[in-house]
Amino acid sequence: MVRYFGIHFLIKVFRSFQQDKSHRIRIIYTPKHCSWLNQVEVWFSILSRRVLKRGSFASKEMLRQRLFDFIDYFNEVLAKPFKWTYKGRPLCA
């Protein structure tokens, strides 16, 4: 994921990749204040550290089952709201 680049830079890069249809890069602009996206990254980091990092899986089905088991465990035991730390000005509609 590419973040914190100016939109003009991303447009320039995107146009250069548009020329060749074999490129499979998807560029998505996310503003710096997307704290909700950071919280999603935190959750996937927890999942990676607790399940995937040292895991050994004999099949895709075993991996799938371990992931669902962890999600159930997380929701029952560990789930709590992530602490919102954005201190900037309120977003206006």
C-alpha positions, 0 to 999 in steps of 0.5 A: 500500500502506498500512502502519503504521496501527493495526488499529482505524483500518483496521477503521473505514476498511474498514467505511466502504468496505464500505457502497458495493460500487463501491469497489475498495479492498483493505486489508491489515494488515501488521505493522511487522516484515514485513521480508520484504515490504520485501525484495520492495519492494526487488526491485520497485524494482530492476526499476522503475529498471533496466527500466521507468523509461526503457523504451519498449515498442511492445507488451505482448509487448515489455514482457513479453519485457524483463521476463523477460530482466531476470529471467533476467539478474538471477538469473544475474548480480546475484542475492544474498541481501538483507542482513537488517537486522531487529535486534528480538527474535526472532519466537516461534511 
